[in-house]
Amino acid sequence: MARWALGDSGEALRLVQRARFVDPLSPLLILHEASYLLHTGQAEEAGERCLSVINTHPDLSAAYFTLAEVRRAQERFDEAIAARREAHSRRGDSDDELDTALSGAVGKEGYLRIERTAVRRLELRTLERRARTMYASPIDFARAFAQLDDADRAFEYLGQALAERSPGLVFLNVDRAWDSIRADPRFGAAVRQVGLPS
């Protein structure tokens, strides 16, 4: 993950493939390999890895979420939507608004609507509940608001994450959750403050 965070997806892939040589059956290592294959432009192979995990571990929701990411990157949005439906079903996510978004989704806009609804209705709600009784990391709030295109709130929480030196900051350059605010000069300043290559 360190190699990926620093932008060296090829070395990240090489390392996870070495790990898979030692433990070829671990579904999580196979899914990590799929993610790094995707980041090195090998989307078809990434999809094959996801499908192999689905065939052997059909109840593992992470395999469907990873497959959805692969299909989204390939712009095969209807397949990505089908994978998201299955992922949320396997994970037991239940929310009326999310169910509506999942059932009516078509194409790129439908996929984006599912992503935003899941962030708003599942991730953000979970973070807010956690924050009432225990610690909730500001980096997680920042990611959620960035995905919801709420730049000001995203940067408010990102500032708190920087002050806390949150470990998740190392993924600023590679986590696609930040894509909507990546062009903002405040984001570049945060990347430099963390010490990542810009």
C-alpha positions, 0 to 999 in steps of 0.5 A: 500500500505504501508503494501505491500511495507514493504513485508506484502502482507497478511496484505495488502490483509486484509486491502483492503478486509476491504475497500471492505466491506465498498465499495464493488462495487469500481472497483479499490478496487477490482483490488487492492484486485486482486493484493494482492491476486496474491502476496499471492499466490492466482492467480486463485482468483485474476484472478476471481476478474479481470474478475468480473471487466471486466464484470461490467466495460468492458472499464476499461483498468486497469482491463485488465492490472491487468489480464495480470499480473495475467496470466503472473505470472501463465505462461499463456502467450497467455492469458496474451498477449490477455489481454494486447492487450485488455488493450492497445486497451481500453486505446487507445494506438497507435504506429506502433511498439507496434501494431506489437509486439501485433499482432505477440506475442506468448508465454513468449518471445512475452509477454516480447517483448510487455512489453519492447516495451510498456515501450520504445514506450509509457512510456519513450516517455511520460516521455521525452516529459514531461521532456522538459516542466515540471517536470518528476520524476527520479524514473519513468525514472529509472523504465523504464530503468530497465525494458529495461535492461539498468542498468547503466541508471537505476542506474543513475536515481535511484541516482537522485531519492534517492537525491530527496527522491522520494516517489516511492522509498518505492516500491523498494522491491515489484515493479517487474519493478526492477527485472532485476537489483535486483541482482546488489549490487547497488540495494541492497545499494539503498534499504538500503539507503531508509531504507527498509528491505533487 
